[in-house]
């Protein structure tokens, strides 16, 4: 029987955000938007879902007069991502 895939991470955009953050200490909103190709509104909604799940932290600050939103993955987020990748590998590694 296959392992269950985490529905929160199974979304393409949320998975992309987590994939970027897993290898970076942090990333700002503009960088995430550029890398994912998402609209600002959609990315904002998906970041909020990841934050509410405890998978990322969101820090809001200013660079000069410009607002800056920075995201970082949490230990819980790293563990969830590792479990998701392991479950996905189980699907790929299975022989028919």
C-alpha positions in Angstrom: 0.0 0.0 0.0 1.2 3.5 -0.8 2.0 6.1 1.8 -0.4 9.0 1.9 0.8 12.2 0.2 0.5 15.3 2.3 -2.4 17.2 0.7 -1.0 20.6 1.8 2.3 19.9 0.0 0.7 18.2 -3.0 -0.3 21.6 -4.4 2.1 22.6 -7.2 2.7 26.2 -5.9 3.0 25.2 -2.2 5.4 22.4 -3.2 7.5 24.9 -5.2 7.7 27.3 -2.3 8.8 24.6 0.1 11.3 23.3 -2.5 12.9 26.7 -2.7 12.9 27.2 1.1 14.3 23.8 1.9 17.6 24.8 0.3 17.7 28.4 1.4 17.9 30.0 4.8 15.1 32.3 3.8 13.6 34.0 0.7 11.7 37.2 0.2 8.3 37.4 -1.4 9.6 38.9 -4.7 12.1 36.2 -5.1 9.5 33.5 -4.5 7.1 35.2 -6.9 9.8 35.4 -9.6 11.0 31.8 -9.2 7.5 30.3 -9.1 5.9 32.5 -11.8 2.9 32.9 -9.5 0.7 36.0 -9.2 1.2 38.0 -6.0 -2.3 37.2 -4.8 -2.1 33.5 -5.3 1.4 33.3 -3.8 0.2 35.3 -0.8 -2.7 32.8 -0.2 -0.4 29.8 -0.5 2.2 31.3 1.9 -0.6 32.0 4.4 -1.7 28.3 4.2 1.9 27.1 4.8 2.4 29.5 7.7 -0.9 28.4 9.4 0.3 24.8 9.1 3.5 25.8 10.9 5.6 24.8 7.9 7.1 28.3 7.4 7.6 31.5 9.3 6.8 34.9 7.7 8.5 38.0 8.8 7.3 41.4 7.6 9.7 44.4 7.6 10.7 47.3 5.5 13.7 47.9 3.2 13.7 51.7 3.3 10.1 52.6 2.6 9.3 49.4 0.8 7.6 46.5 2.6 9.5 43.2 2.6 8.0 39.8 3.4 10.5 37.1 4.1 9.7 33.4 4.5 11.8 30.7 6.1 11.1 27.0 6.5 10.6 25.6 10.1 11.8 22.3 11.5 8.2 21.1 11.2 8.1 22.2 7.6 11.4 20.4 6.9 10.1 17.2 8.4 6.9 17.4 6.5 8.8 18.0 3.2 11.1 15.0 3.9 8.1 12.8 4.6 6.4 14.0 1.4 9.5 13.3 -0.7 9.8 9.9 0.9 6.1 9.1 0.2 6.5 10.3 -3.4 9.6 8.1 -3.8 7.5 5.2 -2.7 5.1 5.8 -5.6 7.9 6.2 -8.1 9.9 3.2 -6.8 7.1 0.7 -7.0 7.2 -1.9 -9.7 3.9 -2.6 -11.5 
